[in-house]
Amino acid sequence: MTTIRVAHLYPDYLNIYADRGNIAVLAQRARWRGLELEVAAIGTGEPTPAGADLFYVGGGQDREQALIAADLAARGPALQAAVEGGAAVLAVCGGYQLLGRFYRDRQGAELPGAGVFPLHTVAGERRMIGDVLLECELEPGERRTLAGFENHAGRTHLDPGARPLGRVVAGFGNDGASGCEGCRVGRALGTYLHGPLLPRNPWLADWLLAQALAHRSGEPPRPLDPLPDELEQVAHAVSAERARRRGGRG
Ligand code: GLN
């Protein structure tokens, strides 16, 4: 049985909105394909596992982010090398912000980031809260939608030429103005979308598993065999409809 090695960064600190549910979805969808997910929980002071196929980090309040930021920033070179080496990443909200260069919180404190994503984030007065719908094209010609929930004070600014994860159809996204959401560098994805994200967007879970498998095998990514996702598609449709009806109107 093929094993996919996952490094789950700071599960005890960065896990709001049940973000750890994303790991459960990855594990179950891997199991349905006869694959195994080996998840290592990585806390402060613990080494960054060499050879991980997928890194995952969830969201958190400013207080929790401040507790782990220095430790995460010190992993910057290892994480950047892992991404250059083809490892996959899913970073959500507070974790996404701290994989950029820095996050300046509402008190003005600047939390250092790991420098994986070409962006920085500055907290604003008003929180951006609500349902979100994005249009993405992770594979050329394959337009898909992502539906989720956002709650952040941070306004994320991508560097010129940086690639967003998607275009905002409904919701605030990175900054409530650019029309962009998230960021992509190779197989590394950052997003503000909670929910958790993957139960209502199974295609993204499969895309991440395919990237992680490609890292493991050294071969180009291949789409995984489809699964009967009727329930997931209903969850996606309900979430997407809610976003269309009220996303982005704080
Ligand atoms: N604390 C960060 C912010 O407010 C991230 C919040 C989150 O992870 N939901 O922007």
Residues whose N, C-alpha, C, O or C-beta is under 5 A from the ligand:
A	BS01	LIG	G59 G60 Q61 D62 V92 C93 G94 N151 H152 A153 G154
